[in-house]
Amino acid sequence: MKIGVVTQSLLGNYGGILQNFALQQVLKKLGHEPMTIDYVLSNSAWRYFRHSTKFLIRRILGKLKPGETAPARLRTRKPDIDAFVKKHIATTQMVERYESNVVEQHGMGALVVGSDQVWRPKYNRFLEDMYLQFASGCDLKRVAYAASFGVDRWEYSSAQTKACSGLAKRFDAVSVREDSGVALCADHLGVKARKVLDPTLLLTAEDYGRVCADVPVANEPFVAAYFLRGHGKKSIEANRVFAENLAAKLGYKLKYFVVDSHDSPTVEQWLAAFRDAAFVITESFHGTVFSILNHRQFLTIGNAGRGLARVSSLLNELGISDRMISVENYDLSGEIKEIDYREVEQRLDNLRKDSISFLENSLKS
């Protein structure tokens, strides 16, 4: 069956791109033909004018960041990200809005929404389309796979709640990525949801290893420090100091990188960092995921602003909840307990089988 995938825009978010890659790989293994609807973020004329004016003023005042470029009418992918998408992910033509004609044009018999924070209002300008409002008149299967609210509290307005609860009830099957998401679906959308794994966890380290096989293996052990943007200077500095102290304690070189920076690695290089690292310190959900997949020793810094539910839910399920820390309270002078990946892998394998079974059964005629 031809299946349309509805997710966040495939821009520079490594986790977002790789969850889409993984979901398509699994759907192909199940005998389907997946194709992601290539939605691109667009600015209205007013938003574009406003952002351009601010950029011009900051340039005149000499306050631009290194590598910062002028705002664009459409937010499109960087060349290296675009090359990865074209090579590994089947997509429709780029669209600025989700519309039913895309479904009809490609003969899609089902739409799968997920994963990532597709159901979080702050990350979705057209939230109702993430509940398939645009396809209301289409006769097809509707499945939510590992949809995420990102947080464990309800952020919808009353109007959004009313609209999305009605649309959610039209789904043939609903699954979410976090324990809290199951409760939010029941309490606010009035639907029963199943918890499943993020798509990235449905593949193995070997699957991703083939993707980054051309990236040379590092010739010395290192600590990979992978952090996200959007913090105050105090948090950024605290994370940096902690990473430096951790690397010094372990006696390893520190490789520090952030998402969306001017010198961001390619997707393949990003994957290779988790393949090769001796230890990982991160605050990213997908940074945590790829540490686990590659059986790396790691610590995850809790980031309340981006939502703790998705990380804590995964770590609890795998029996390694102690890997989430705060830099203020963690004592680096003591011994860092090693993760026993034999038990973790056994749990993960069982969850992987259950999640794939849910997806397979949800798409059956």
SEMARRO-227309 format. One record per residue (C-alpha): residue in three letters; chain; x, y, z. Coordinates in nm, 4 decimals. Example, Ala and Ser with C-alpha at 12.3 -4.5 7.8 and 13.67 -1.06 7.14 Angstrom:
2
- ala|A|1.2300|-0.4500|0.7800
- ser|A|1.3670|-0.1060|0.7140
***
This chain:
365
- met|A|0.0000|0.0000|0.0000
- lys|A|0.1123|0.3546|-0.0708
- ile|A|0.1445|0.5397|0.2575
- gly|A|0.1856|0.9117|0.3171
- val|A|0.3919|1.0117|0.6197
- val|A|0.3057|1.3362|0.7997
- thr|A|0.5761|1.4760|1.0265
- gln|A|0.7774|1.7859|1.1110
- ser|A|0.9560|1.9659|0.8287
- leu|A|1.2743|1.7846|0.7245
- leu|A|1.5139|2.0705|0.7927
- gly|A|1.8268|2.0563|1.0100
- asn|A|1.7065|1.8465|1.3018
- tyr|A|1.9049|1.5217|1.2966
- gly|A|1.6615|1.3302|1.5145
- gly|A|1.3648|1.4505|1.3127
- ile|A|1.5230|1.3426|0.9862
- leu|A|1.6397|1.0056|1.1192
- gln|A|1.3060|0.9154|1.2771
- asn|A|1.1481|0.9707|0.9360
- phe|A|1.4191|0.7651|0.7668
- ala|A|1.3666|0.4837|1.0188
- leu|A|0.9884|0.4841|0.9871
- gln|A|1.0138|0.4575|0.6099
- gln|A|1.2625|0.1713|0.6376
- val|A|1.0280|-0.0245|0.8637
- leu|A|0.7264|0.0423|0.6420
- lys|A|0.9242|-0.0836|0.3426
- lys|A|1.0159|-0.4011|0.5306
- leu|A|0.6441|-0.4506|0.5953
- gly|A|0.5823|-0.4386|0.2204
- his|A|0.4500|-0.0838|0.1865
- glu|A|0.5499|0.2142|-0.0275
- pro|A|0.5986|0.5103|0.2083
- met|A|0.6356|0.8699|0.0941
- thr|A|0.6756|1.1669|0.3260
- ile|A|0.4709|1.4744|0.2447
- asp|A|0.7494|1.7315|0.2095
- tyr|A|0.6029|2.0227|0.4008
- val|A|0.8256|2.3310|0.4141
- leu|A|0.7904|2.6186|0.6591
- ser|A|0.6926|2.9413|0.4899
- asn|A|0.6756|3.3000|0.6111
- ser|A|0.3863|3.5278|0.5303
- ala|A|0.4737|3.8545|0.3585
- trp|A|0.4464|4.0367|0.6924
- arg|A|0.6633|3.7846|0.8835
- tyr|A|0.9221|3.7886|0.6060
- phe|A|0.9332|4.1722|0.6065
- arg|A|0.9617|4.1854|0.9862
- his|A|1.2399|3.9270|1.0074
- ser|A|1.4285|4.0838|0.7178
- thr|A|1.4123|4.4282|0.8813
- lys|A|1.5479|4.2910|1.2101
- phe|A|1.8275|4.1126|1.0221
- leu|A|1.9236|4.4328|0.8397
- ile|A|1.9339|4.6354|1.1642
- arg|A|2.1472|4.3729|1.3396
- arg|A|2.3839|4.3615|1.0420
- ile|A|2.4268|4.7408|1.0507
- leu|A|2.4964|4.7228|1.4252
- gly|A|2.7454|4.4379|1.3737
- lys|A|2.5489|4.1945|1.5899
- leu|A|2.5100|3.9032|1.3475
- lys|A|2.6324|3.5628|1.4584
- pro|A|2.9077|3.3904|1.2544
- gly|A|2.7576|3.2274|0.9478
- glu|A|2.4120|3.3807|1.0008
- thr|A|2.2249|3.4390|0.6767
- ala|A|1.9287|3.6573|0.5824
- pro|A|1.5802|3.5139|0.6449
- ala|A|1.4176|3.3366|0.3544
- arg|A|1.0589|3.3346|0.2316
- leu|A|1.0731|2.9560|0.2573
- arg|A|1.2862|2.7660|0.5099
- thr|A|1.4515|2.5029|0.2951
- arg|A|1.7174|2.2451|0.3712
- lys|A|2.0902|2.3036|0.3710
- pro|A|2.2659|2.1291|0.0786
- asp|A|2.4131|1.8437|0.2873
- ile|A|2.0802|1.7758|0.4599
- asp|A|1.8988|1.7927|0.1272
- ala|A|2.1452|1.5420|-0.0207
- phe|A|2.0720|1.2975|0.2637
- val|A|1.6960|1.3358|0.2230
- lys|A|1.7108|1.2824|-0.1526
- lys|A|1.9269|0.9721|-0.1098
- his|A|1.7463|0.8054|0.1800
- ile|A|1.3895|0.9393|0.2130
- ala|A|1.1101|0.9221|-0.0450
- thr|A|0.9178|1.2498|-0.0532
- thr|A|0.6426|1.4229|-0.2455
- gln|A|0.7002|1.7587|-0.4089
- met|A|0.7532|2.0414|-0.1589
- val|A|0.4289|2.1919|-0.0305
- glu|A|0.3632|2.5001|0.1835
- arg|A|0.0377|2.3595|0.3211
- tyr|A|-0.0977|2.0109|0.3656
- glu|A|-0.3770|1.9527|0.1131
- ser|A|-0.5874|1.6547|0.0074
- asn|A|-0.4739|1.6800|-0.3543
- val|A|-0.1297|1.5497|-0.2528
- val|A|-0.2973|1.2377|-0.1123
- glu|A|-0.5007|1.1883|-0.4275
- gln|A|-0.2131|1.2624|-0.6635
- his|A|0.0041|0.9888|-0.5143
- gly|A|-0.2749|0.7355|-0.4591
- met|A|-0.2130|0.7059|-0.0856
- gly|A|-0.4221|0.4443|0.0905
- ala|A|-0.3109|0.5471|0.4391
- leu|A|-0.1588|0.8369|0.6267
- val|A|0.0764|0.7829|0.9202
- val|A|0.1391|1.0754|1.1547
- gly|A|0.4628|1.0684|1.3523
- ser|A|0.6948|1.0734|1.5175
- asp|A|0.8683|1.3620|1.6937
- gln|A|0.6691|1.6397|1.8617
- val|A|0.4012|1.6467|1.5935
- trp|A|0.1243|1.7129|1.8478
- arg|A|0.2923|2.0001|2.0355
- pro|A|0.1292|2.3365|1.9529
- lys|A|0.4460|2.5479|1.9826
- tyr|A|0.6136|2.3460|1.7062
- asn|A|0.3168|2.3223|1.4676
- arg|A|0.1637|2.6334|1.3151
- phe|A|-0.1182|2.4260|1.1602
- leu|A|-0.1768|2.1855|1.4473
- glu|A|-0.5033|2.0412|1.3141
- asp|A|-0.3240|1.9190|1.0004
- met|A|-0.1124|1.6977|1.2273
- tyr|A|-0.4453|1.5317|1.3097
- leu|A|-0.5130|1.4993|0.9336
- gln|A|-0.7735|1.7722|0.9031
- phe|A|-0.6517|1.8352|0.5482
- ala|A|-0.7540|1.4790|0.4517
- ser|A|-1.0991|1.4856|0.6128
- gly|A|-1.2694|1.4037|0.2845
- cys|A|-1.0347|1.1191|0.1907
- asp|A|-1.1213|0.7518|0.2249
- leu|A|-0.8064|0.6051|0.3809
- lys|A|-0.6539|0.4599|0.6942
- arg|A|-0.5404|0.7031|0.9604
- val|A|-0.2647|0.5933|1.1987
- ala|A|-0.0643|0.7861|1.4570
- tyr|A|0.2706|0.6215|1.5182
- ala|A|0.4724|0.7414|1.8209
- ala|A|0.3146|1.0862|1.8058
- ser|A|0.4479|1.3082|2.0806
- phe|A|0.3195|1.6033|2.2843
- gly|A|0.6778|1.6591|2.4018
- val|A|0.5683|1.7417|2.7572
- asp|A|0.3508|1.5791|3.0223
- arg|A|0.1020|1.8679|3.0500
- trp|A|-0.1801|1.9858|2.8230
- glu|A|-0.0788|2.2922|2.6166
- tyr|A|-0.3789|2.3187|2.3800
- ser|A|-0.6299|2.6011|2.3832
- ser|A|-0.9965|2.5074|2.4273
- ala|A|-1.0532|2.5574|2.0533
- gln|A|-0.7579|2.3371|1.9640
- thr|A|-0.8739|2.0705|2.2090
- lys|A|-1.2221|2.0612|2.0571
- ala|A|-1.0968|2.0449|1.6988
- cys|A|-0.8187|1.7919|1.7587
- ser|A|-1.0269|1.5600|1.9779
- gly|A|-1.2835|1.5316|1.7005
- leu|A|-1.0136|1.4575|1.4434
- ala|A|-0.8347|1.2091|1.6714
- lys|A|-1.1500|1.0005|1.7021
- arg|A|-1.1365|0.9380|1.3273
- phe|A|-0.8013|0.7560|1.3541
- asp|A|-0.7978|0.3802|1.3046
- ala|A|-0.5129|0.3446|1.5547
- val|A|-0.3330|0.5861|1.7860
- ser|A|0.0057|0.5360|1.9453
- val|A|0.2271|0.7795|2.1319
- arg|A|0.5891|0.7900|2.2404
- glu|A|0.5567|0.8609|2.6130
- asp|A|0.3639|0.7238|2.9120
- ser|A|0.2257|1.0716|2.9731
- gly|A|0.0994|1.0842|2.6145
- val|A|-0.1316|0.7888|2.6799
- ala|A|-0.2934|0.9798|2.9662
- leu|A|-0.3176|1.3047|2.7671
- cys|A|-0.4934|1.1245|2.4817
- ala|A|-0.7462|0.9709|2.7197
- asp|A|-0.8076|1.2827|2.9279
- his|A|-0.8164|1.5503|2.6566
- leu|A|-0.8706|1.3826|2.3194
- gly|A|-1.1007|1.1064|2.4362
- val|A|-0.9087|0.8321|2.2546
- lys|A|-0.7254|0.5222|2.3695
- ala|A|-0.3579|0.5299|2.2781
- arg|A|-0.0832|0.2694|2.2877
- lys|A|0.2737|0.3542|2.3838
- val|A|0.5369|0.2509|2.1295
- leu|A|0.9029|0.3172|2.0547
- asp|A|1.0295|0.6179|1.8645
- pro|A|1.0927|0.5046|1.5034
- thr|A|1.4692|0.5480|1.5388
- leu|A|1.4679|0.2623|1.7915
- leu|A|1.3025|0.0246|1.5468
- leu|A|1.6328|-0.0050|1.3594
- thr|A|1.9658|-0.1262|1.4979
- ala|A|2.3154|0.0188|1.5209
- glu|A|2.4066|-0.1996|1.2228
- asp|A|2.1345|-0.0362|1.0114
- tyr|A|2.2697|0.3110|1.0861
- gly|A|2.6265|0.1883|1.0533
- arg|A|2.5642|0.1195|0.6863
- val|A|2.4476|0.4789|0.6400
- cys|A|2.7675|0.6272|0.7840
- ala|A|3.0057|0.3578|0.6606
- asp|A|3.2028|0.6060|0.4488
- val|A|3.2886|0.8241|0.7505
- pro|A|3.6356|0.7219|0.8792
- val|A|3.6357|0.5658|1.2253
- ala|A|3.7935|0.7884|1.4934
- asn|A|4.1460|0.6828|1.5833
- glu|A|4.1325|0.7849|1.9505
- pro|A|3.8686|0.7682|2.2271
- phe|A|3.6667|1.0837|2.2886
- val|A|3.3708|1.2233|2.4785
- ala|A|3.0973|1.3459|2.2449
- ala|A|2.9160|1.6465|2.3938
- tyr|A|2.5972|1.7070|2.1987
- phe|A|2.3804|1.9967|2.3128
- leu|A|2.0862|2.1883|2.1731
- arg|A|2.0431|2.5597|2.1212
- gly|A|1.7889|2.7877|2.2835
- his|A|1.9440|2.8242|2.6302
- gly|A|2.0469|3.1244|2.8316
- lys|A|2.4188|3.1942|2.8595
- lys|A|2.4261|3.0529|3.2124
- ser|A|2.2957|2.7098|3.1057
- ile|A|2.5240|2.6949|2.8027
- glu|A|2.8259|2.7717|3.0182
- ala|A|2.7238|2.5202|3.2866
- asn|A|2.6885|2.2434|3.0258
- arg|A|3.0229|2.3312|2.8695
- val|A|3.2073|2.3257|3.2011
- phe|A|3.0450|1.9967|3.3000
- ala|A|3.1456|1.8361|2.9677
- glu|A|3.5034|1.9565|3.0073
- asn|A|3.5231|1.8215|3.3625
- leu|A|3.3735|1.4893|3.2535
- ala|A|3.6260|1.4493|2.9717
- ala|A|3.9110|1.5372|3.2090
- lys|A|3.7890|1.2791|3.4620
- leu|A|3.7759|1.0079|3.1945
- gly|A|4.1036|1.1138|3.0352
- tyr|A|3.9503|1.1494|2.6901
- lys|A|3.9511|1.4230|2.4286
- leu|A|3.6305|1.6301|2.4171
- lys|A|3.4421|1.6818|2.0923
- tyr|A|3.1768|1.9464|2.1483
- phe|A|2.9046|2.0179|1.8944
- val|A|2.5600|2.1782|1.8838
- val|A|2.2670|2.1412|1.6488
- asp|A|2.2015|2.3971|1.3746
- ser|A|2.5376|2.5712|1.4114
- his|A|2.7168|2.7021|1.1044
- asp|A|2.9650|2.4148|1.1105
- ser|A|2.7113|2.1424|1.1907
- pro|A|2.8180|1.7935|1.0825
- thr|A|2.6398|1.6066|0.8068
- val|A|2.3836|1.3444|0.9083
- glu|A|2.6407|1.0747|0.8350
- gln|A|2.9043|1.2465|1.0506
- trp|A|2.6497|1.2920|1.3280
- leu|A|2.5722|0.9197|1.3240
- ala|A|2.9435|0.8373|1.3232
- ala|A|2.9981|1.0471|1.6363
- phe|A|2.7723|0.8120|1.8337
- arg|A|2.9238|0.5114|1.6590
- asp|A|3.2770|0.6086|1.7659
- ala|A|3.2416|0.7928|2.0989
- ala|A|3.3764|0.6334|2.4150
- phe|A|3.1262|0.8350|2.6212
- val|A|2.8381|1.0726|2.5405
- ile|A|2.7030|1.3686|2.7349
- thr|A|2.3854|1.5141|2.5836
- glu|A|2.0521|1.6799|2.6586
- ser|A|1.8905|1.5589|2.3376
- phe|A|1.6279|1.2842|2.3199
- his|A|1.7732|1.1458|1.9996
- gly|A|2.1248|1.1925|2.1322
- thr|A|2.0151|0.9592|2.4116
- val|A|1.8576|0.7180|2.1628
- phe|A|2.1710|0.6826|1.9524
- ser|A|2.3879|0.6444|2.2607
- ile|A|2.1684|0.3487|2.3589
- leu|A|2.1612|0.1964|2.0112
- asn|A|2.5415|0.2050|1.9941
- his|A|2.5796|0.0729|2.3511
- arg|A|2.7659|0.3837|2.4624
- gln|A|2.8155|0.4895|2.8206
- phe|A|2.6303|0.8206|2.8524
- leu|A|2.4670|1.0822|3.0706
- thr|A|2.1627|1.2863|2.9679
- ile|A|2.1123|1.6342|3.1111
- gly|A|1.7456|1.7006|3.1823
- asn|A|1.6103|1.9896|2.9735
- ala|A|1.2723|2.0939|3.1156
- gly|A|1.2211|2.3591|2.8474
- arg|A|1.2193|2.1019|2.5706
- gly|A|1.0264|1.8468|2.7749
- leu|A|1.1479|1.5697|3.0035
- ala|A|0.8635|1.3250|2.9378
- arg|A|1.0095|1.1656|2.6265
- val|A|1.3531|1.1053|2.7790
- ser|A|1.2366|0.9883|3.1209
- ser|A|0.9754|0.7571|2.9667
- leu|A|1.2359|0.5825|2.7505
- leu|A|1.4975|0.5534|3.0240
- asn|A|1.2454|0.4166|3.2727
- glu|A|1.1283|0.1534|3.0267
- leu|A|1.4845|0.0386|2.9634
- gly|A|1.5732|0.0333|3.3332
- ile|A|1.8362|0.3082|3.3164
- ser|A|1.6526|0.6062|3.4619
- asp|A|1.9652|0.7010|3.6580
- arg|A|2.1314|0.8233|3.3367
- met|A|1.9278|1.1458|3.3418
- ile|A|2.0994|1.4045|3.5593
- ser|A|2.1241|1.7745|3.6363
- val|A|2.4665|1.9354|3.6093
- glu|A|2.4048|2.1229|3.9332
- asn|A|2.3507|1.8097|4.1434
- tyr|A|2.5641|1.5417|3.9786
- asp|A|2.8838|1.4541|4.1666
- leu|A|3.1640|1.3913|3.9188
- ser|A|3.4085|1.2991|4.1931
- gly|A|3.2474|0.9581|4.2371
- glu|A|3.2542|0.6543|4.0105
- ile|A|3.0283|0.6637|3.7056
- lys|A|2.8307|0.3405|3.7051
- glu|A|2.8520|0.1502|3.3765
- ile|A|2.5395|0.0489|3.1897
- asp|A|2.4853|-0.3262|3.1512
- tyr|A|2.3630|-0.3372|2.7939
- arg|A|2.2692|-0.7039|2.8035
- glu|A|1.9551|-0.6277|3.0021
- val|A|1.8894|-0.3039|2.8134
- glu|A|1.9086|-0.4801|2.4784
- gln|A|1.6733|-0.7553|2.5923
- arg|A|1.4138|-0.5000|2.6980
- leu|A|1.4641|-0.2991|2.3811
- asp|A|1.4260|-0.6042|2.1587
- asn|A|1.0909|-0.6935|2.3177
- leu|A|0.9651|-0.3349|2.2850
- arg|A|1.0835|-0.3212|1.9243
- lys|A|0.8888|-0.6346|1.8326
- asp|A|0.5722|-0.5040|2.0005
- ser|A|0.6008|-0.1646|1.8299
- ile|A|0.6527|-0.3091|1.4823
- ser|A|0.3616|-0.5471|1.5417
- phe|A|0.1387|-0.2518|1.6323
- leu|A|0.2355|-0.0681|1.3146
- glu|A|0.1849|-0.3768|1.0982
- asn|A|-0.1564|-0.4587|1.2428
- ser|A|-0.2761|-0.0975|1.2263
- leu|A|-0.2230|-0.0885|0.8512
- lys|A|-0.3918|-0.4168|0.7682
- ser|A|-0.7096|-0.3962|0.5617
***
